[in-house]
Amino acid sequence: EIIGDIELFARTIRPDRNSRGLAPVIAITGTNGKSTTTALIGHILQACGFDAQVGGNIGKPALELSAPGTKTVYVLEVSSYQVDLSPGLVSDVALLTNLSPDHLDRHGSMAEYTAVKEKLLTQAASDGYVAVGVDDPDSAAIYTKLAALRGNNAVAISVGKVLGRGIFVIDGKLYDAWDQPAAQVGDLTLATHLPGTHNWQNAALAYAAVKRMTRDSRGVMTAITRFPGLAHRIEDVGRIGKVRFINDSKATNADAAARALSCCSDIFWIAGGKPKEGGIADLAPYFPKLRRAYLIGEAAEDFGRTLQGKVDAVQSGTLDSALQAAFEDARDSNAAEPVVLLSPACA
């Protein structure tokens, strides 16, 4: 067998895949948002009195998490690589955030990449449930199949679209229409460390993940509004004078970088690294927000060609020189609140 650490964890927690495990497992996958969603679920469960053990592809490796106790819930971020090597991972709750092209150098095609992500949800326990962000076509197709198999134990998540059955967000307000008539359960605009519609999707998924465990929607919403944010993901790391610095280094593809670019204006953008499929052409709607781009790593020349004639861009080569130049330009600019943003859109 060729297996990974998540599989060893799974066999320990649930030695017989047809019986209950030693503790509930919530597994989160997707292209973007899975780290924030994972951390947020752990934060909510801790606030509600559970022993949330958070790890996998974030923080602690699965095999370094504490042994299960009476209130333990394991919350695992699971990458496509880890799903590939975990044929026996049976989660009690499985979440899919969204899908866009990523890691195609490993999986070969978008269809294969999607199939690996779907596998995590199809492996979920028969008496468990799955939640799927349905705002992209690939994820929506997966949800349709799962809903046919699982009925009310599959729930759709959307931002900006009213669902007849599911959990959705309209103008920052979170509504629950999963197993009840649609009712507003909270205001996500109060969660200051979860800015933007992408984070509203993360919050809605987290709400779905814990709803049947906590049975306390008010406590869940209070925890969401108090979430301190995730390190390296649209993380406000400080100011020097009028210049604000944001670390979004977890944005390793263009779709993830778009989330940060949508949240800011007067941006002095540091981007580049090891390029992913598709480059940054899809970020064109955000180019008017950019004062200047500072390009680094292997992707610098290709990104420069994409930005030519559209955005003022310089070849900085390394992160330290890019940071220094971005700060000086932001400081000397006429922008009232310039932002130096590291959101590389690359590995």
GUMIZA-454009 format. One record per residue (C-alpha): x, y, z; residue number from 1; residue in one letter. Coordinates in steps of 0.05 Angstrom, whole numbers, always signed. Example, Ala and Ser with C-alpha at 12.3 -4.5 7.8 and 13.67 -1.06 7.14 Angstrom:
% residues 2
+--------+--------+--------+-----+----+
|     px |     py |     pz |   i | aa |
+--------+--------+--------+-----+----+
|   +246 |    -90 |   +156 |   1 |  A |
|   +273 |    -21 |   +143 |   2 |  S |
+--------+--------+--------+-----+----+
END
This chain:
% residues 347
+--------+--------+--------+-----+----+
|     px |     py |     pz |   i | aa |
+--------+--------+--------+-----+----+
|     +0 |     +0 |     +0 |   1 |  E |
|    +20 |    +72 |    -13 |   2 |  I |
|    -17 |   +113 |    +39 |   3 |  I |
|     -8 |   +177 |    +79 |   4 |  G |
|    -12 |   +200 |   +151 |   5 |  D |
|    -86 |   +218 |   +145 |   6 |  I |
|   -101 |   +145 |   +128 |   7 |  E |
|    -63 |   +121 |   +189 |   8 |  L |
|   -102 |   +170 |   +231 |   9 |  F |
|   -167 |   +146 |   +200 |  10 |  A |
|   -153 |    +73 |   +215 |  11 |  R |
|   -137 |    +90 |   +287 |  12 |  T |
|   -199 |   +133 |   +300 |  13 |  I |
|   -246 |    +86 |   +262 |  14 |  R |
|   -215 |    +16 |   +260 |  15 |  P |
|   -279 |    -12 |   +230 |  16 |  D |
|   -307 |    +35 |   +177 |  17 |  R |
|   -377 |     +6 |   +186 |  18 |  N |
|   -380 |    +25 |   +260 |  19 |  S |
|   -376 |    +91 |   +298 |  20 |  R |
|   -308 |   +122 |   +307 |  21 |  G |
|   -274 |   +139 |   +373 |  22 |  L |
|   -291 |   +212 |   +361 |  23 |  A |
|   -327 |   +252 |   +307 |  24 |  P |
|   -286 |   +275 |   +248 |  25 |  V |
|   -301 |   +337 |   +206 |  26 |  I |
|   -262 |   +337 |   +141 |  27 |  A |
|   -255 |   +399 |    +97 |  28 |  I |
|   -230 |   +402 |    +26 |  29 |  T |
|   -235 |   +449 |    -34 |  30 |  G |
|   -191 |   +494 |    -75 |  31 |  T |
|   -197 |   +558 |    -34 |  32 |  N |
|   -223 |   +575 |    +35 |  33 |  G |
|   -210 |   +508 |    +67 |  34 |  K |
|   -158 |   +534 |   +117 |  35 |  S |
|   -203 |   +590 |   +141 |  36 |  T |
|   -263 |   +544 |   +145 |  37 |  T |
|   -223 |   +492 |   +183 |  38 |  T |
|   -196 |   +543 |   +233 |  39 |  A |
|   -265 |   +575 |   +241 |  40 |  L |
|   -298 |   +508 |   +256 |  41 |  I |
|   -246 |   +493 |   +309 |  42 |  G |
|   -257 |   +562 |   +339 |  43 |  H |
|   -333 |   +553 |   +342 |  44 |  I |
|   -328 |   +484 |   +373 |  45 |  L |
|   -279 |   +508 |   +426 |  46 |  Q |
|   -326 |   +566 |   +442 |  47 |  A |
|   -384 |   +517 |   +449 |  48 |  C |
|   -347 |   +472 |   +499 |  49 |  G |
|   -317 |   +419 |   +454 |  50 |  F |
|   -245 |   +395 |   +452 |  51 |  D |
|   -232 |   +414 |   +379 |  52 |  A |
|   -169 |   +381 |   +352 |  53 |  Q |
|   -151 |   +419 |   +289 |  54 |  V |
|    -98 |   +396 |   +240 |  55 |  G |
|    -83 |   +356 |   +177 |  56 |  G |
|    -62 |   +403 |   +121 |  57 |  N |
|    -62 |   +462 |   +170 |  58 |  I |
|    -23 |   +469 |   +234 |  59 |  G |
|    -10 |   +401 |   +267 |  60 |  K |
|     -4 |   +338 |   +226 |  61 |  P |
|    -61 |   +290 |   +240 |  62 |  A |
|    -17 |   +241 |   +278 |  63 |  L |
|     +5 |   +295 |   +327 |  64 |  E |
|    -66 |   +311 |   +350 |  65 |  L |
|    -86 |   +290 |   +420 |  66 |  S |
|   -119 |   +224 |   +434 |  67 |  A |
|   -195 |   +227 |   +436 |  68 |  P |
|   -234 |   +245 |   +499 |  69 |  G |
|   -308 |   +250 |   +514 |  70 |  T |
|   -316 |   +319 |   +481 |  71 |  K |
|   -264 |   +312 |   +425 |  72 |  T |
|   -280 |   +330 |   +354 |  73 |  V |
|   -226 |   +324 |   +301 |  74 |  Y |
|   -227 |   +380 |   +249 |  75 |  V |
|   -182 |   +363 |   +190 |  76 |  L |
|   -164 |   +404 |   +129 |  77 |  E |
|   -151 |   +353 |    +74 |  78 |  V |
|   -114 |   +370 |    +10 |  79 |  S |
|   -125 |   +333 |    -56 |  80 |  S |
|    -57 |   +300 |    -45 |  81 |  Y |
|    -81 |   +274 |    +23 |  82 |  Q |
|   -148 |   +250 |     -4 |  83 |  V |
|   -110 |   +211 |    -56 |  84 |  D |
|    -72 |   +174 |     -2 |  85 |  L |
|   -130 |   +164 |    +47 |  86 |  S |
|   -178 |   +112 |    +18 |  87 |  P |
|   -204 |    +95 |    +88 |  88 |  G |
|   -219 |   +165 |   +114 |  89 |  L |
|   -292 |   +161 |   +136 |  90 |  V |
|   -313 |   +229 |   +163 |  91 |  S |
|   -377 |   +244 |   +201 |  92 |  D |
|   -381 |   +311 |   +167 |  93 |  V |
|   -349 |   +327 |    +99 |  94 |  A |
|   -345 |   +396 |    +69 |  95 |  L |
|   -327 |   +420 |     -1 |  96 |  L |
|   -314 |   +495 |     -5 |  97 |  T |
|   -307 |   +506 |    -80 |  98 |  N |
|   -268 |   +483 |   -141 |  99 |  L |
|   -224 |   +519 |   -191 | 100 |  S |
|   -162 |   +494 |   -230 | 101 |  P |
|   -105 |   +477 |   -183 | 102 |  D |
|    -51 |   +424 |   -177 | 103 |  H |
|    -64 |   +402 |   -248 | 104 |  L |
|    +10 |   +385 |   -255 | 105 |  D |
|     -4 |   +327 |   -207 | 106 |  R |
|    -76 |   +307 |   -226 | 107 |  H |
|    -70 |   +317 |   -301 | 108 |  G |
|   -137 |   +349 |   -314 | 109 |  S |
|   -193 |   +388 |   -280 | 110 |  M |
|   -237 |   +327 |   -285 | 111 |  A |
|   -187 |   +284 |   -246 | 112 |  E |
|   -175 |   +339 |   -195 | 113 |  Y |
|   -251 |   +345 |   -184 | 114 |  T |
|   -258 |   +270 |   -178 | 115 |  A |
|   -207 |   +268 |   -122 | 116 |  V |
|   -242 |   +323 |    -83 | 117 |  K |
|   -309 |   +289 |    -92 | 118 |  E |
|   -281 |   +224 |    -64 | 119 |  K |
|   -274 |   +255 |     +5 | 120 |  L |
|   -349 |   +268 |     +6 | 121 |  L |
|   -370 |   +201 |    -22 | 122 |  T |
|   -328 |   +167 |    +32 | 123 |  Q |
|   -366 |   +203 |    +88 | 124 |  A |
|   -403 |   +159 |   +138 | 125 |  A |
|   -472 |   +135 |   +114 | 126 |  S |
|   -503 |   +167 |   +176 | 127 |  D |
|   -462 |   +231 |   +170 | 128 |  G |
|   -474 |   +291 |   +126 | 129 |  Y |
|   -440 |   +333 |    +74 | 130 |  V |
|   -441 |   +408 |    +58 | 131 |  A |
|   -421 |   +435 |    -10 | 132 |  V |
|   -410 |   +506 |    -35 | 133 |  G |
|   -452 |   +507 |    -99 | 134 |  V |
|   -430 |   +574 |   -130 | 135 |  D |
|   -384 |   +542 |   -181 | 136 |  D |
|   -408 |   +491 |   -233 | 137 |  P |
|   -362 |   +433 |   -214 | 138 |  D |
|   -382 |   +436 |   -140 | 139 |  S |
|   -456 |   +444 |   -158 | 140 |  A |
|   -452 |   +381 |   -201 | 141 |  A |
|   -422 |   +343 |   -142 | 142 |  I |
|   -477 |   +368 |    -96 | 143 |  Y |
|   -531 |   +345 |   -144 | 144 |  T |
|   -504 |   +274 |   -142 | 145 |  K |
|   -495 |   +274 |    -67 | 146 |  L |
|   -565 |   +302 |    -54 | 147 |  A |
|   -595 |   +246 |    -96 | 148 |  A |
|   -558 |   +195 |    -52 | 149 |  L |
|   -562 |   +228 |    +16 | 150 |  R |
|   -626 |   +269 |    +15 | 151 |  G |
|   -629 |   +317 |    +74 | 152 |  N |
|   -559 |   +295 |    +96 | 153 |  N |
|   -531 |   +336 |    +39 | 154 |  A |
|   -536 |   +411 |    +45 | 155 |  V |
|   -521 |   +465 |     -7 | 156 |  A |
|   -484 |   +529 |    +12 | 157 |  I |
|   -489 |   +593 |    -29 | 158 |  S |
|   -472 |   +667 |    -25 | 159 |  V |
|   -517 |   +715 |    -63 | 160 |  G |
|   -569 |   +663 |    -83 | 161 |  K |
|   -632 |   +644 |    -44 | 162 |  V |
|   -638 |   +569 |    -36 | 163 |  L |
|   -703 |   +532 |    -27 | 164 |  G |
|   -665 |   +483 |    +17 | 165 |  R |
|   -596 |   +499 |    +43 | 166 |  G |
|   -556 |   +552 |    +78 | 167 |  I |
|   -544 |   +618 |    +43 | 168 |  F |
|   -520 |   +689 |    +52 | 169 |  V |
|   -554 |   +751 |    +24 | 170 |  I |
|   -523 |   +820 |    +35 | 171 |  D |
|   -482 |   +792 |    +93 | 172 |  G |
|   -542 |   +761 |   +129 | 173 |  K |
|   -538 |   +685 |   +141 | 174 |  L |
|   -601 |   +645 |   +129 | 175 |  Y |
|   -615 |   +573 |   +148 | 176 |  D |
|   -665 |   +535 |   +105 | 177 |  A |
|   -633 |   +467 |   +113 | 178 |  W |
|   -684 |   +428 |   +154 | 179 |  D |
|   -730 |   +486 |   +171 | 180 |  Q |
|   -766 |   +544 |   +137 | 181 |  P |
|   -715 |   +598 |   +117 | 182 |  A |
|   -696 |   +641 |   +176 | 183 |  A |
|   -641 |   +692 |   +188 | 184 |  Q |
|   -593 |   +666 |   +240 | 185 |  V |
|   -539 |   +720 |   +240 | 186 |  G |
|   -505 |   +780 |   +210 | 187 |  D |
|   -436 |   +763 |   +181 | 188 |  L |
|   -418 |   +836 |   +171 | 189 |  T |
|   -406 |   +837 |   +246 | 190 |  L |
|   -348 |   +787 |   +237 | 191 |  A |
|   -294 |   +838 |   +224 | 192 |  T |
|   -240 |   +786 |   +212 | 193 |  H |
|   -281 |   +751 |   +159 | 194 |  L |
|   -285 |   +805 |   +105 | 195 |  P |
|   -314 |   +793 |    +36 | 196 |  G |
|   -363 |   +746 |     +4 | 197 |  T |
|   -312 |   +689 |     +1 | 198 |  H |
|   -308 |   +691 |    +77 | 199 |  N |
|   -383 |   +692 |    +82 | 200 |  W |
|   -382 |   +626 |    +44 | 201 |  Q |
|   -331 |   +599 |    +94 | 202 |  N |
|   -375 |   +621 |   +152 | 203 |  A |
|   -437 |   +589 |   +122 | 204 |  A |
|   -399 |   +524 |   +112 | 205 |  L |
|   -373 |   +526 |   +184 | 206 |  A |
|   -444 |   +539 |   +209 | 207 |  Y |
|   -468 |   +478 |   +170 | 208 |  A |
|   -411 |   +435 |   +197 | 209 |  A |
|   -428 |   +447 |   +270 | 210 |  V |
|   -503 |   +458 |   +269 | 211 |  K |
|   -524 |   +388 |   +287 | 212 |  R |
|   -468 |   +380 |   +338 | 213 |  M |
|   -480 |   +443 |   +378 | 214 |  T |
|   -556 |   +455 |   +369 | 215 |  R |
|   -540 |   +527 |   +390 | 216 |  D |
|   -544 |   +575 |   +331 | 217 |  S |
|   -538 |   +636 |   +376 | 218 |  R |
|   -474 |   +610 |   +407 | 219 |  G |
|   -447 |   +592 |   +338 | 220 |  V |
|   -460 |   +662 |   +311 | 221 |  M |
|   -427 |   +694 |   +372 | 222 |  T |
|   -365 |   +651 |   +361 | 223 |  A |
|   -364 |   +670 |   +287 | 224 |  I |
|   -365 |   +744 |   +302 | 225 |  T |
|   -307 |   +735 |   +351 | 226 |  R |
|   -263 |   +695 |   +304 | 227 |  F |
|   -194 |   +727 |   +305 | 228 |  P |
|   -177 |   +709 |   +233 | 229 |  G |
|   -128 |   +661 |   +201 | 230 |  L |
|    -53 |   +675 |   +198 | 231 |  A |
|    -27 |   +687 |   +128 | 232 |  H |
|    -98 |   +696 |    +99 | 233 |  R |
|   -116 |   +770 |    +88 | 234 |  I |
|    -80 |   +780 |   +154 | 235 |  E |
|    -72 |   +852 |   +175 | 236 |  D |
|     +0 |   +851 |   +202 | 237 |  V |
|    +10 |   +924 |   +218 | 238 |  G |
|    +19 |   +996 |   +195 | 239 |  R |
|    +77 |  +1044 |   +185 | 240 |  I |
|    +48 |  +1113 |   +181 | 241 |  G |
|    -10 |  +1112 |   +132 | 242 |  K |
|    +14 |  +1047 |    +99 | 243 |  V |
|    -24 |   +983 |   +117 | 244 |  R |
|    +10 |   +915 |   +107 | 245 |  F |
|    -31 |   +853 |    +91 | 246 |  I |
|     -2 |   +783 |    +90 | 247 |  N |
|    -42 |   +739 |    +43 | 248 |  D |
|    +13 |   +689 |    +28 | 249 |  S |
|    -36 |   +630 |    +31 | 250 |  K |
|    -65 |   +656 |    -35 | 251 |  A |
|    -27 |   +607 |    -78 | 252 |  T |
|    -70 |   +613 |   -141 | 253 |  N |
|   -105 |   +670 |   -178 | 254 |  A |
|   -174 |   +653 |   -152 | 255 |  D |
|   -149 |   +659 |    -80 | 256 |  A |
|   -113 |   +724 |    -95 | 257 |  A |
|   -177 |   +753 |   -123 | 258 |  A |
|   -208 |   +748 |    -54 | 259 |  R |
|   -156 |   +795 |    -25 | 260 |  A |
|   -156 |   +842 |    -84 | 261 |  L |
|   -231 |   +850 |    -78 | 262 |  S |
|   -224 |   +873 |     -5 | 263 |  C |
|   -174 |   +930 |    -16 | 264 |  C |
|   -161 |   +993 |    -56 | 265 |  S |
|    -97 |  +1032 |    -74 | 266 |  D |
|    -58 |   +967 |    -74 | 267 |  I |
|    +17 |   +959 |    -80 | 268 |  F |
|    +16 |   +886 |    -99 | 269 |  W |
|    +72 |   +835 |    -89 | 270 |  I |
|    +59 |   +774 |   -132 | 271 |  A |
|    +96 |   +715 |   -161 | 272 |  G |
|   +132 |   +651 |   -142 | 273 |  G |
|   +123 |   +583 |   -173 | 274 |  K |
|    +66 |   +593 |   -224 | 275 |  P |
|     +1 |   +554 |   -226 | 276 |  K |
|    -41 |   +536 |   -287 | 277 |  E |
|    -76 |   +595 |   -318 | 278 |  G |
|    -33 |   +652 |   -293 | 279 |  G |
|    -66 |   +717 |   -271 | 280 |  I |
|   -105 |   +738 |   -333 | 281 |  A |
|   -170 |   +724 |   -296 | 282 |  D |
|   -152 |   +779 |   -246 | 283 |  L |
|   -162 |   +833 |   -299 | 284 |  A |
|   -225 |   +861 |   -265 | 285 |  P |
|   -181 |   +880 |   -205 | 286 |  Y |
|   -125 |   +913 |   -244 | 287 |  F |
|   -155 |   +983 |   -235 | 288 |  P |
|   -145 |   +975 |   -159 | 289 |  K |
|    -70 |   +966 |   -168 | 290 |  L |
|    -22 |  +1026 |   -162 | 291 |  R |
|    +38 |   +982 |   -179 | 292 |  R |
|    +57 |   +909 |   -180 | 293 |  A |
|   +123 |   +881 |   -154 | 294 |  Y |
|   +138 |   +814 |   -187 | 295 |  L |
|   +181 |   +759 |   -158 | 296 |  I |
|   +201 |   +687 |   -170 | 297 |  G |
|   +194 |   +642 |   -231 | 298 |  E |
|   +127 |   +674 |   -251 | 299 |  A |
|   +153 |   +746 |   -253 | 300 |  A |
|   +166 |   +751 |   -328 | 301 |  E |
|   +101 |   +717 |   -347 | 302 |  D |
|    +61 |   +760 |   -299 | 303 |  F |
|    +97 |   +821 |   -327 | 304 |  G |
|    +72 |   +804 |   -397 | 305 |  R |
|     +1 |   +797 |   -372 | 306 |  T |
|     +4 |   +864 |   -337 | 307 |  L |
|    +39 |   +902 |   -394 | 308 |  Q |
|     -1 |   +962 |   -415 | 309 |  G |
|    -52 |   +951 |   -360 | 310 |  K |
|    -15 |   +958 |   -293 | 311 |  V |
|    +51 |   +992 |   -276 | 312 |  D |
|    +96 |   +933 |   -257 | 313 |  A |
|   +168 |   +924 |   -237 | 314 |  V |
|   +212 |   +862 |   -235 | 315 |  Q |
|   +234 |   +858 |   -162 | 316 |  S |
|   +262 |   +788 |   -163 | 317 |  G |
|   +259 |   +774 |    -89 | 318 |  T |
|   +208 |   +785 |    -34 | 319 |  L |
|   +253 |   +828 |     +9 | 320 |  D |
|   +268 |   +878 |    -47 | 321 |  S |
|   +195 |   +878 |    -68 | 322 |  A |
|   +172 |   +893 |     +2 | 323 |  L |
|   +221 |   +951 |    +10 | 324 |  Q |
|   +202 |   +982 |    -57 | 325 |  A |
|   +127 |   +972 |    -45 | 326 |  A |
|   +132 |  +1006 |    +22 | 327 |  F |
|   +171 |  +1066 |     -4 | 328 |  E |
|   +123 |  +1075 |    -62 | 329 |  D |
|    +62 |  +1069 |    -18 | 330 |  A |
|    +90 |  +1117 |    +33 | 331 |  R |
|   +106 |  +1169 |    -21 | 332 |  D |
|    +40 |  +1161 |    -58 | 333 |  S |
|    -20 |  +1207 |    -55 | 334 |  N |
|    -65 |  +1151 |    -31 | 335 |  A |
|    -97 |  +1164 |    +36 | 336 |  A |
|    -94 |  +1091 |    +59 | 337 |  E |
|    -47 |  +1053 |    +13 | 338 |  P |
|    -41 |   +978 |    +22 | 339 |  V |
|    +21 |   +935 |    +12 | 340 |  V |
|     -9 |   +868 |     -4 | 341 |  L |
|    +30 |   +802 |     -9 | 342 |  L |
|    -19 |   +757 |    -47 | 343 |  S |
|    +26 |   +717 |    -93 | 344 |  P |
|    -24 |   +678 |   -136 | 345 |  A |
|    +31 |   +625 |   -137 | 346 |  C |
|    +62 |   +571 |    -95 | 347 |  A |
+--------+--------+--------+-----+----+
END
